[in-house]
Amino acid sequence: MASSNSFFTTPTKTPSEKSSRKTQNSTRMDASESRSRFEAYNRLQAAAVAFGEKLPIPEIVALGGQSDGKSSLLEALLGFRFNVREVEMGTRRPLILQMVHDPTALEPRCRFQDEDSEEYGNPVVLASAIADIIKSRTEALLKKTKTAVSSIPIVMRAEYAHCPNLTIIDTPGFVLKARKGEPENTPQEILSMVKSLASPPHRILLFLQQSSVEWCSSLWLDSIREIDPAFRRTIVVVSKFDNRLKEFGDRWEVDKYLSASGYLGDNTHPFFVALPKDRNTVSNDEFRRQISQVDSEVLRHLRDGVKGGFDEEKFRSHIGFGCLREYLESELQKRYKEAAPATLALLEQRCGEVASELCRMESKIQATSDIAHLRKYAMLYTASISNHVSALIEGAADPAPEQWGKTTMEEQSGSGIGSWPGVTSEVKPANSSLRLYGGAAFERVMFEFRCAAYSIECPSVSREKVANILLAHTGKRGGRGLTEAAAEIARAAARSWLAPLLDTACDRLAFVLENLFDLALERNRAYESQNGKKHCSMDGYVGFHAALRHAYNRFLKDLAKQCKQLLRHHLDSVTSPYSLVCYENDFEGGSLSNASSFQKINRASAGLFSFELSECGTDSHDETIKDQENRPPEKNVQQITPGKGKESREALRECQMTVPETPSPEQPSDVGYAVKKEFVNGMDIGVRKRVSRVTRNSSRIGGQDGGGTLFGNDDGSSRCSSAYTEICSSAAQHFARIREVLIERSVMSTLNSGFLTPCREKLVVALCLELFAVNDEKFTDMFVAPGAIEVLQNERQSLQKRQKILQTCLNEFKTVAQSLC
């Protein structure tokens, strides 16, 4: 039996007993150091798997196709069979095999690491049960995650007298086609997962390929080359080598194949391995004897069955399982020794980081019982968020607008408001394709509202409706039926069409400001990270963050509601029967210089967004608009705000008059008398002219006897049609005048003062009143939700356990480092 296991122990022959004893002592010391080093890395690896630590531990990753012999190689390394091959693609999860050489373990002692823990379960008595455990754990996780493969590894520790000190990560085998019942993309998922496992530079790649596959037609060699182009950390193993032996007749054929020249490079020397094909149940001793026998038969065939043999000096060290086993163990130990100093430094760093995390967790648990402490830092945090909101409104450009900003289309989609009500044409303001936020996005919505409002014209009115309104005003207000009818039509149209626009503008602006909360949180995190200020961090207090966000959104909803009410009040004022907006065109007095000055101010306010900054292709119509936006106006051409015409300029010129107070019932009903005393002589002339024009209009409608038909088909149909046209034209002028006065005098200033000013000056006060002006019991509800204390305590316990494990690993590696000196 000793001869059958000759490759597991290397006897040492010395010329004298003294030197033999000295060599044996040295060998024992080396073995002891190697064992301690291996145990330290195994424990560190278990901690890394349990706690998700990213540590550069030297590891061997087995790669290959589904039928390339990876599972048989693992069994041979372990020294016993556990039927991994019977588990069809059982390594759907990575399998970390920690093999520990223990001379006292005459039978294998295998234990699986508990899921999400660094502890190991009870030893598995039957080796045949190992495959069942691997299969059941794999199926349970895949069912839980609803995936075909998973990168979460299974960890198995095997202690045995006939296995080396070696750790190998067995990966799912490459496949070309998914199994029945699996997703079609399973092969791609396996390939992607294996590449991610093999990519870290501290891992050694053990690539297996059948000997029957030619190098030039290898399916997976290119995938390995993508991970390790020069094969600097790749060990290539040609499996099932005995299947190829019968093809060799001469020495040059064997040497050419063994060299693999032209495919793997001059510095890459593959190993050639053959393992027993007999899958019958045999004892562990018989299994190891068969492995040794196959190695001997392969060498005998190469020496005696091939003419001229083979180049033993060059290739003997790479033929047979025994050579591969010794090389893997020595290579891993060499990597362990080289990585020990860096691992020690990294462990010290991680122990310090875990200690800091544990201190912060202790502070959080302590803070839950210190109400004054919570109030102080919660107020500081709230004030910081409010300051960041103000900075974003004022024009701060961090975080990156490319990532956090929104285009006009994205704002419309996110707010749920697709288009402006009543606007049939597309409203596309300048810079609509740029990603903006804060004050810039607010001003863009304001300009978009102006464009939408000025694109609406007074809707057409039926003859019946005009007749009803006009006849109701016949004989009233001093015979001004025509003017009153047109004004009433304009007022109704303004109330019907402009009110939804005002509400939409408030909703859109509120959405823009609502987005600033997440940006303020991101700015606060960035500033804390840059300045290293964590004393007022509220991370982890989910209840408080939810309450803060709710208070912020509620503040904006109240602002939007107040703005809607105020704008509706302004709309009611300009559309009131007592308002003189519709008659301002009849008063010819006033200062034209003031009107001209107001027009310049109007154009300046509207032209702020006239510079197109985006780079996007548009049709010819958009190009025309773009040119108009980006080209300064010529000296002899007056710049006109979209939707404004001649009637708009007249309204701007004439709206500079002081509107008289609403007349009381005691005053005469004739408006002419009401305003006559309020203006200068020039205005009195305007009143007399208006009265004479209204008289002429009334005589044209009613006929000489005042009893003619309205819009009939008699001989005066042309005159009636002219009257209907005149009323509609006059109503359109009145509508444009009402719209102009409403937008320029009221809407823009109201929206700015109603949204931006409170956000700058009142936000922090409003948030603090809602969050902190409560009793202690209600206040602590935001921080101590049901089960919150238990969650924090569990996190602290996990950190303490991690700290303990890492500290143990650190002490062990300090001992290892001392032995290397």
CORSULVEN-V951177 format. One record per backbone hydrogen bond with DSSP energy under -0.5 kcal/mol. CO is the residue of the C=O (numbers start at 1). NH is the residue of the N-H. E is the energy in kcal/mol with one decimal. If there is no record, write none. Layout:
BEGIN
((CO | NH | E) (CO | NH | E))
END
This chain:
BEGIN
((1 | 5 | -1.1) (3 | 6 | -1.3) (5 | 8 | -1.7) (5 | 9 | -0.6) (9 | 11 | -0.7) (16 | 20 | -1.8) (17 | 21 | -2.3) (18 | 22 | -2.1) (19 | 23 | -2.4) (20 | 24 | -2.3) (21 | 25 | -2.2) (22 | 26 | -2.1) (23 | 27 | -2.7) (24 | 28 | -2.5) (25 | 29 | -2.2) (26 | 30 | -2.5) (27 | 31 | -2.8) (28 | 32 | -2.7) (29 | 33 | -2.7) (30 | 34 | -2.7) (31 | 35 | -2.7) (32 | 36 | -2.7) (33 | 37 | -2.5) (34 | 38 | -2.6) (35 | 39 | -2.9) (36 | 40 | -2.3) (37 | 41 | -2.1) (38 | 42 | -2.4) (39 | 43 | -2.5) (40 | 44 | -2.1) (41 | 45 | -2.6) (42 | 46 | -2.3) (43 | 47 | -2.0) (44 | 48 | -2.3) (45 | 49 | -2.3) (46 | 50 | -2.3) (47 | 51 | -2.6) (48 | 52 | -1.0) (48 | 53 | -1.0) (53 | 55 | -1.0) (55 | 57 | -2.5) (59 | 61 | -0.5) (59 | 204 | -3.6) (60 | 62 | -0.6) (60 | 169 | -3.6) (61 | 206 | -3.3) (62 | 171 | -1.2) (63 | 208 | -2.5) (64 | 174 | -2.2) (65 | 68 | -1.4) (69 | 73 | -1.8) (70 | 74 | -2.1) (71 | 75 | -2.0) (72 | 76 | -2.1) (73 | 77 | -2.2) (74 | 78 | -2.2) (75 | 79 | -1.8) (75 | 80 | -1.0) (77 | 164 | -0.6) (82 | 131 | -0.6) (83 | 86 | -0.7) (83 | 87 | -0.6) (84 | 87 | -1.0) (86 | 88 | -1.1) (87 | 90 | -2.2) (90 | 92 | -1.4) (90 | 93 | -0.6) (92 | 150 | -1.7) (94 | 96 | -0.6) (94 | 154 | -2.9) (95 | 97 | -0.7) (95 | 170 | -3.3) (96 | 98 | -0.7) (96 | 156 | -3.0) (97 | 99 | -0.9) (97 | 168 | -2.0) (98 | 100 | -0.5) (98 | 158 | -2.8) (99 | 101 | -0.5) (99 | 166 | -1.6) (100 | 102 | -0.8) (100 | 160 | -2.2) (102 | 105 | -1.8) (104 | 106 | -1.4) (105 | 161 | -2.3) (108 | 110 | -0.6) (109 | 159 | -2.3) (110 | 124 | -3.5) (111 | 157 | -3.1) (112 | 121 | -2.8) (114 | 117 | -1.4) (119 | 114 | -2.8) (123 | 125 | -0.6) (124 | 110 | -0.6) (126 | 129 | -1.1) (127 | 130 | -1.3) (127 | 131 | -0.5) (128 | 132 | -0.6) (129 | 133 | -2.1) (130 | 134 | -2.4) (131 | 135 | -2.3) (132 | 136 | -2.7) (133 | 137 | -2.5) (134 | 138 | -2.0) (135 | 139 | -2.5) (136 | 140 | -2.3) (137 | 141 | -2.1) (138 | 142 | -2.4) (139 | 143 | -2.1) (140 | 144 | -1.8) (141 | 145 | -2.8) (142 | 146 | -1.2) (142 | 147 | -1.4) (150 | 94 | -0.6) (151 | 153 | -0.5) (154 | 96 | -3.4) (154 | 156 | -0.5) (155 | 113 | -2.7) (156 | 98 | -2.9) (156 | 158 | -0.5) (157 | 111 | -2.3) (157 | 159 | -0.5) (158 | 100 | -3.1) (158 | 160 | -0.5) (159 | 109 | -2.3) (160 | 102 | -1.8) (160 | 163 | -0.9) (164 | 166 | -1.2) (166 | 99 | -3.2) (167 | 60 | -1.1) (168 | 97 | -3.2) (168 | 170 | -0.7) (169 | 62 | -2.7) (169 | 171 | -0.5) (170 | 95 | -2.7) (174 | 66 | -1.8) (179 | 182 | -2.0) (183 | 186 | -1.5) (184 | 187 | -0.5) (185 | 189 | -2.2) (186 | 190 | -2.5) (187 | 191 | -2.3) (188 | 192 | -2.5) (189 | 193 | -2.4) (190 | 194 | -2.6) (191 | 195 | -2.1) (192 | 196 | -1.8) (193 | 197 | -2.0) (194 | 198 | -2.1) (195 | 199 | -1.2) (196 | 200 | -0.5) (200 | 203 | -1.6) (202 | 59 | -0.9) (204 | 61 | -3.4) (204 | 206 | -0.5) (205 | 207 | -0.7) (205 | 235 | -3.9) (206 | 63 | -3.0) (206 | 208 | -0.5) (207 | 237 | -3.3) (208 | 65 | -0.6) (209 | 239 | -2.1) (210 | 213 | -1.4) (212 | 214 | -0.5) (214 | 217 | -1.0) (215 | 218 | -1.2) (220 | 224 | -1.8) (221 | 225 | -2.2) (222 | 226 | -1.6) (223 | 227 | -1.0) (224 | 228 | -2.9) (228 | 231 | -1.5) (231 | 234 | -0.6) (233 | 205 | -2.9) (234 | 236 | -0.6) (235 | 207 | -2.3) (236 | 271 | -3.0) (237 | 209 | -2.1) (237 | 239 | -0.8) (238 | 273 | -2.6) (239 | 211 | -2.0) (240 | 243 | -1.4) (241 | 244 | -1.8) (241 | 245 | -0.7) (244 | 247 | -1.6) (245 | 248 | -1.8) (249 | 307 | -2.3) (250 | 254 | -1.5) (251 | 255 | -2.9) (252 | 256 | -2.1) (253 | 257 | -1.9) (254 | 258 | -2.9) (255 | 259 | -1.8) (256 | 260 | -1.1) (256 | 261 | -0.6) (260 | 263 | -1.4) (260 | 264 | -1.5) (265 | 268 | -0.9) (267 | 269 | -0.6) (268 | 270 | -0.5) (271 | 238 | -3.8) (271 | 273 | -0.5) (272 | 320 | -3.1) (273 | 241 | -2.1) (283 | 287 | -2.2) (284 | 288 | -2.1) (285 | 289 | -2.0) (286 | 290 | -2.3) (287 | 291 | -1.7) (288 | 292 | -2.1) (289 | 293 | -2.3) (290 | 294 | -2.4) (291 | 295 | -1.8) (292 | 296 | -1.9) (293 | 297 | -2.4) (294 | 298 | -2.2) (295 | 299 | -2.0) (296 | 300 | -2.4) (297 | 301 | -2.1) (298 | 302 | -2.1) (299 | 303 | -1.9) (300 | 304 | -3.0) (300 | 305 | -0.6) (301 | 305 | -1.8) (301 | 306 | -0.5) (306 | 309 | -2.2) (307 | 251 | -1.2) (310 | 312 | -1.6) (311 | 315 | -2.5) (312 | 316 | -2.3) (315 | 318 | -1.8) (316 | 319 | -1.4) (318 | 272 | -2.6) (318 | 320 | -0.5) (320 | 324 | -1.5) (321 | 325 | -2.7) (322 | 326 | -2.1) (323 | 327 | -2.2) (324 | 328 | -2.6) (325 | 329 | -2.1) (326 | 330 | -2.4) (327 | 331 | -2.9) (328 | 332 | -2.3) (329 | 333 | -2.2) (330 | 334 | -2.2) (331 | 335 | -2.2) (332 | 336 | -2.5) (333 | 337 | -2.3) (334 | 338 | -2.2) (335 | 339 | -2.2) (336 | 340 | -1.0) (339 | 343 | -2.6) (340 | 344 | -2.4) (341 | 345 | -2.1) (342 | 346 | -2.2) (343 | 347 | -2.4) (344 | 348 | -2.1) (345 | 349 | -1.8) (346 | 350 | -2.7) (347 | 351 | -2.6) (348 | 352 | -1.8) (349 | 353 | -2.2) (350 | 354 | -2.7) (351 | 355 | -2.0) (352 | 356 | -2.0) (353 | 357 | -2.4) (354 | 358 | -2.3) (355 | 359 | -1.9) (356 | 360 | -2.3) (357 | 361 | -2.2) (358 | 362 | -2.2) (359 | 363 | -2.2) (360 | 364 | -2.1) (361 | 365 | -2.3) (362 | 366 | -2.4) (363 | 367 | -2.4) (364 | 368 | -1.3) (366 | 369 | -1.2) (367 | 370 | -0.9) (369 | 371 | -0.8) (370 | 374 | -2.1) (371 | 375 | -2.8) (372 | 376 | -2.3) (373 | 377 | -2.1) (374 | 378 | -2.4) (375 | 379 | -2.3) (376 | 380 | -2.1) (377 | 381 | -2.1) (378 | 382 | -2.3) (379 | 383 | -2.7) (380 | 384 | -2.1) (381 | 385 | -2.3) (382 | 386 | -2.3) (383 | 387 | -2.3) (384 | 388 | -2.0) (385 | 389 | -2.0) (386 | 390 | -2.2) (387 | 391 | -2.3) (388 | 392 | -2.2) (389 | 393 | -1.9) (390 | 394 | -2.1) (391 | 395 | -0.6) (391 | 396 | -2.1) (392 | 395 | -0.6) (392 | 439 | -1.7) (400 | 403 | -1.1) (400 | 404 | -2.4) (401 | 405 | -2.3) (406 | 436 | -2.2) (407 | 411 | -2.3) (408 | 412 | -2.4) (409 | 413 | -2.4) (410 | 414 | -2.9) (411 | 415 | -2.3) (412 | 416 | -0.8) (412 | 417 | -1.1) (416 | 418 | -0.7) (420 | 423 | -1.7) (422 | 424 | -0.7) (426 | 428 | -0.7) (427 | 429 | -0.5) (429 | 432 | -1.2) (431 | 434 | -1.1) (432 | 408 | -2.5) (434 | 436 | -0.9) (436 | 406 | -2.2) (437 | 440 | -1.0) (437 | 441 | -0.5) (438 | 442 | -2.1) (439 | 443 | -2.3) (440 | 444 | -1.9) (441 | 445 | -2.0) (442 | 446 | -2.0) (443 | 447 | -2.4) (444 | 448 | -2.3) (445 | 449 | -2.4) (446 | 450 | -1.9) (447 | 451 | -2.3) (448 | 452 | -2.3) (449 | 453 | -2.8) (450 | 454 | -2.6) (451 | 455 | -0.9) (453 | 456 | -1.1) (462 | 466 | -2.1) (463 | 467 | -2.7) (464 | 468 | -2.4) (465 | 469 | -2.2) (466 | 470 | -3.1) (467 | 471 | -2.8) (468 | 472 | -1.4) (469 | 473 | -1.0) (470 | 473 | -0.7) (471 | 474 | -0.9) (473 | 476 | -1.9) (476 | 479 | -0.6) (476 | 480 | -1.2) (480 | 484 | -2.5) (481 | 485 | -2.5) (482 | 486 | -2.1) (483 | 487 | -2.4) (484 | 488 | -2.6) (485 | 489 | -2.2) (486 | 490 | -2.1) (487 | 491 | -2.5) (488 | 492 | -2.3) (489 | 493 | -2.2) (490 | 494 | -2.4) (491 | 495 | -2.6) (492 | 496 | -2.1) (493 | 497 | -2.7) (494 | 498 | -2.2) (494 | 499 | -0.6) (495 | 499 | -0.6) (497 | 501 | -0.6) (498 | 502 | -2.1) (499 | 503 | -2.0) (500 | 504 | -2.3) (501 | 505 | -2.4) (502 | 506 | -1.9) (503 | 507 | -2.1) (504 | 508 | -2.7) (505 | 509 | -2.3) (506 | 510 | -2.2) (507 | 511 | -1.9) (508 | 512 | -1.9) (509 | 513 | -2.0) (510 | 514 | -2.1) (511 | 515 | -1.7) (513 | 516 | -1.0) (514 | 517 | -1.4) (515 | 519 | -1.1) (516 | 520 | -2.5) (517 | 521 | -2.1) (518 | 522 | -2.2) (519 | 523 | -2.6) (520 | 524 | -2.3) (521 | 525 | -2.2) (522 | 526 | -2.4) (523 | 527 | -2.6) (524 | 528 | -2.4) (525 | 529 | -2.5) (526 | 530 | -2.4) (527 | 531 | -2.5) (528 | 532 | -1.4) (528 | 533 | -1.1) (532 | 534 | -0.8) (534 | 537 | -1.3) (538 | 541 | -1.7) (540 | 542 | -1.6) (541 | 545 | -2.2) (542 | 546 | -2.4) (543 | 547 | -2.2) (544 | 548 | -2.7) (545 | 549 | -2.5) (546 | 550 | -2.4) (547 | 551 | -2.5) (548 | 552 | -2.2) (549 | 553 | -2.6) (550 | 554 | -2.3) (551 | 555 | -2.2) (552 | 556 | -2.0) (553 | 557 | -2.2) (554 | 558 | -2.3) (555 | 559 | -2.0) (556 | 560 | -2.7) (557 | 561 | -2.4) (558 | 562 | -2.5) (559 | 563 | -2.6) (560 | 564 | -2.3) (561 | 565 | -2.1) (562 | 566 | -2.4) (563 | 567 | -2.9) (564 | 568 | -2.4) (565 | 569 | -1.9) (566 | 570 | -2.2) (567 | 571 | -2.4) (568 | 572 | -2.5) (569 | 573 | -2.0) (570 | 574 | -2.2) (571 | 575 | -1.5) (573 | 576 | -1.0) (576 | 579 | -1.6) (580 | 583 | -1.1) (580 | 584 | -0.7) (581 | 584 | -0.9) (583 | 586 | -1.7) (583 | 587 | -0.6) (584 | 587 | -0.8) (586 | 588 | -0.7) (590 | 592 | -0.7) (591 | 595 | -1.5) (592 | 596 | -2.6) (593 | 597 | -2.3) (594 | 598 | -2.4) (595 | 599 | -2.3) (596 | 600 | -1.9) (597 | 601 | -2.0) (598 | 602 | -2.6) (599 | 603 | -2.7) (600 | 604 | -2.2) (601 | 605 | -2.4) (602 | 606 | -2.2) (603 | 607 | -2.0) (605 | 608 | -0.6) (606 | 609 | -0.7) (607 | 610 | -1.6) (610 | 612 | -0.8) (611 | 613 | -0.5) (614 | 616 | -0.6) (619 | 623 | -2.5) (620 | 624 | -2.1) (621 | 625 | -2.0) (622 | 626 | -3.2) (623 | 627 | -2.9) (624 | 628 | -2.2) (625 | 629 | -2.3) (626 | 630 | -2.6) (627 | 631 | -2.1) (634 | 637 | -1.3) (641 | 644 | -2.1) (645 | 649 | -1.7) (646 | 650 | -2.2) (647 | 651 | -1.9) (648 | 652 | -2.3) (649 | 653 | -2.3) (650 | 654 | -2.6) (651 | 655 | -1.7) (653 | 656 | -0.6) (654 | 657 | -1.0) (657 | 659 | -0.5) (664 | 667 | -1.6) (670 | 673 | -0.6) (670 | 674 | -1.5) (671 | 675 | -2.2) (672 | 676 | -1.0) (673 | 677 | -0.7) (675 | 678 | -0.8) (675 | 679 | -0.8) (680 | 683 | -0.9) (680 | 684 | -1.5) (681 | 685 | -1.9) (682 | 686 | -1.3) (683 | 687 | -2.0) (684 | 688 | -2.2) (685 | 689 | -2.5) (686 | 690 | -2.1) (687 | 691 | -2.4) (688 | 692 | -2.1) (689 | 693 | -2.0) (690 | 694 | -2.7) (691 | 695 | -2.1) (692 | 696 | -1.9) (693 | 697 | -2.3) (694 | 698 | -2.4) (695 | 699 | -2.3) (696 | 700 | -1.8) (697 | 701 | -1.6) (698 | 702 | -2.7) (699 | 703 | -1.4) (702 | 708 | -2.1) (703 | 706 | -0.5) (714 | 717 | -1.5) (716 | 720 | -2.2) (717 | 721 | -3.0) (718 | 722 | -2.0) (719 | 723 | -1.9) (720 | 724 | -2.5) (721 | 725 | -2.4) (722 | 726 | -2.4) (723 | 727 | -2.4) (724 | 728 | -2.4) (725 | 729 | -2.6) (726 | 730 | -2.7) (727 | 731 | -2.7) (728 | 732 | -2.2) (729 | 733 | -1.9) (730 | 734 | -2.5) (731 | 735 | -2.7) (732 | 736 | -2.4) (733 | 737 | -2.2) (734 | 738 | -2.6) (735 | 739 | -2.7) (736 | 740 | -2.4) (737 | 741 | -2.4) (738 | 742 | -2.6) (739 | 743 | -2.5) (740 | 744 | -2.5) (741 | 745 | -2.0) (742 | 746 | -1.5) (742 | 747 | -2.3) (743 | 748 | -1.5) (746 | 750 | -2.3) (747 | 751 | -2.7) (748 | 752 | -2.1) (749 | 753 | -2.5) (750 | 754 | -2.3) (751 | 755 | -1.7) (751 | 756 | -0.6) (752 | 756 | -0.9) (752 | 757 | -1.6) (755 | 759 | -1.6) (756 | 760 | -1.9) (757 | 761 | -2.5) (758 | 762 | -2.7) (758 | 763 | -1.1) (762 | 766 | -2.5) (763 | 767 | -2.7) (764 | 768 | -2.3) (765 | 769 | -2.4) (766 | 770 | -1.8) (767 | 771 | -2.4) (768 | 772 | -2.8) (768 | 773 | -0.7) (769 | 773 | -0.9) (772 | 774 | -1.5) (775 | 779 | -2.3) (776 | 780 | -2.5) (777 | 781 | -0.8) (779 | 782 | -1.4) (780 | 783 | -1.2) (780 | 784 | -3.3) (782 | 544 | -0.7) (783 | 785 | -0.7) (785 | 788 | -2.8) (787 | 791 | -2.0) (788 | 792 | -2.4) (789 | 793 | -2.5) (790 | 794 | -2.3) (791 | 795 | -2.3) (792 | 796 | -2.3) (793 | 797 | -2.3) (794 | 798 | -2.4) (795 | 799 | -2.3) (796 | 800 | -2.5) (797 | 801 | -2.3) (798 | 802 | -2.5) (799 | 803 | -2.8) (800 | 804 | -2.2) (801 | 805 | -2.3) (802 | 806 | -2.8) (803 | 807 | -2.3) (804 | 808 | -2.1) (805 | 809 | -2.5) (806 | 810 | -2.5) (807 | 811 | -2.3) (808 | 812 | -2.2) (809 | 813 | -2.4) (810 | 814 | -1.8) (811 | 815 | -1.7) (812 | 816 | -2.3) (813 | 817 | -2.7) (814 | 818 | -1.9) (815 | 819 | -1.8) (816 | 820 | -1.1) (817 | 821 | -0.6) (818 | 821 | -0.8))
END
